Amino acid sequence: MSNKKLRVGIHGFGRIGRAVARINFERNAFELVAINDVNPDVDNLAYLLKYDSTYGRFKGEAKAEGNAIVINKDQRVHVFNADAPGSARWSDLGVDIVIDAAGRPVLPGELDRLKAQGVRHCIVTNETPLALPVKPVIVGVNHETVSVADFALSTVTCDANAFVPVMSLLQEKFGVDYGSLTTLHPWLGYQKLLDGRALPDSNPGHVPSTYVLGRSATQSLIPKTTSCIRASSLVLPWLEEAFVSVSYRVPTAIVSSADIVIKLSRPTDRATVIAAFEEAEKKQRYPVLCNSHEALVSVDFAGTECSAAVDHRWTSSRKAGQLKLILWYDNEWGYGSRVVDLVDHLAGLHG
Ligand SMILES: NC(=O)c1ccc[n+]([C@@H]2O[C@H](COP(=O)([O-])OP(=O)(O)OC[C@H]3O[C@@H](n4cnc5c(N)ncnc54)[C@H](O)[C@@H]3O)[C@@H](O)[C@H]2O)c1
């Protein structure tokens, strides 16, 4: 952990923005000095920070005071109400890093407006198109390639944060020929309680290829395509051709799972695979991979900070090289923890 705290602003104070704020409240990795949201109701933003149906009550005090949320009486977090990241006046607060968690398409002009305000980095909490000058970062796999000169960074997706470290390790230890990935992802805020129009409110540019995401989120397992392989191949390009995939939106509020079947290049036994994951957990700088041997269900992983917990009750292998793995990951808290790790890593680089 670096000594010098960077000053951070969060653009988009939704599930991920608030998870990052709460995680930082516990870890104190940076100074949260501002947030920006299209929601103009500061009382409502403070209320949403304070009470959370998934993670419970905020562990400190949080109170709206004019155009700020005051945390524990002495930490004043200014609240902007702009609809684009570059329109909030981050420079008034000396913001070093803007975390873009609004879920809107990233526009190069907006990145320029942030730079012009003296912001040193923008971290986007989603996969971004290859055409943009945004570096994809999976903490635990390629974060050490980040330099102070990298202005725009993306922490890609929660699924990629779970999948890439696992695949990176397996490729290094045993080689991976090909595989199949099925992710199970909880509902997201833009889905519907009852059947309706399939348009994500937080991502108006994105039209689902089918109408299934407009179906009641509470009543069905909803099969859909996943961006996980494409997003993961931004960091490990060999994954693109090696994997087939599918995803299900499942009627739960939190914690994703990945069901992976792989053909290893160098077949090995179950115990050797488990030992490789146990060793990786011990050696890592940030808590990216963890191992589980208990009889747990998805909700038991809520609030878990690792990017992927490998549930070794289901780890199995065959002599021909087949390997099956089940991962669990808190799609908000685990992912948000990596965003905080990346800020911590940048703080170390800036000294
Ligand atoms: N929820 C997850 O599991 C998860 C995991 C990893 C990454 N992500 C990504 O993080 C991003 C945010 O997801 P989320 O689940 O937190 O969404 P959310 O809808 O809960 O939060 C988005 C927030 O941004 C605000 N907002 C929207 N447009 C804005 C604008 N133009 N200007 C200012 N504020 C704006 C909204 O009012 C809301 O508070 C998305 O890109 C999503 O794909 C989500």
The ligand as a Gaussian input file, in Angstrom:
#p B3LYP/6-31G(d) Opt

LIG

0 1
 N      -23.325000      -4.522000     -11.572000
 C      -22.362000      -5.378000     -11.915000
 O      -22.387000      -6.570000     -11.579000
 C      -21.194000      -4.885000     -12.711000
 C      -19.979000      -5.571000     -12.601000
 C      -18.867000      -5.098000     -13.332000
 C      -19.000000      -4.004000     -14.158000
 N      -20.218000      -3.382000     -14.262000
 C      -20.297000      -2.219000     -15.153000
 O      -20.236000      -1.033000     -14.351000
 C      -21.042000      -0.009000     -14.974000
 C      -22.104000       0.447000     -13.971000
 O      -22.937000      -0.660000     -13.669000
 P      -23.909000      -0.610000     -12.407000
 O      -24.420000      -1.998000     -12.239000
 O      -23.257000       0.090000     -11.289000
 O      -25.100000       0.294000     -12.998000
 P      -26.150000       1.185000     -12.185000
 O      -27.267000       1.423000     -13.132000
 O      -26.420000       0.597000     -10.856000
 O      -25.342000       2.553000     -11.951000
 C      -25.134000       3.531000     -12.908000
 C      -25.145000       4.871000     -12.226000
 O      -24.690000       5.865000     -13.141000
 C      -25.621000       6.943000     -13.167000
 N      -25.588000       7.487000     -14.522000
 C      -26.084000       6.938000     -15.644000
 N      -25.839000       7.730000     -16.697000
 C      -25.151000       8.798000     -16.230000
 C      -24.618000       9.964000     -16.835000
 N      -24.730000      10.183000     -18.137000
 N      -23.980000      10.862000     -16.049000
 C      -23.871000      10.661000     -14.712000
 N      -24.372000       9.568000     -14.092000
 C      -24.994000       8.650000     -14.837000
 C      -26.951000       6.334000     -12.797000
 O      -27.838000       7.313000     -12.253000
 C      -26.527000       5.295000     -11.753000
 O      -26.458000       5.859000     -10.457000
 C      -21.614000      -0.639000     -16.257000
 O      -20.749000      -0.343000     -17.324000
 C      -21.577000      -2.134000     -15.949000
 O      -21.530000      -2.923000     -17.123000
 C      -21.301000      -3.772000     -13.532000

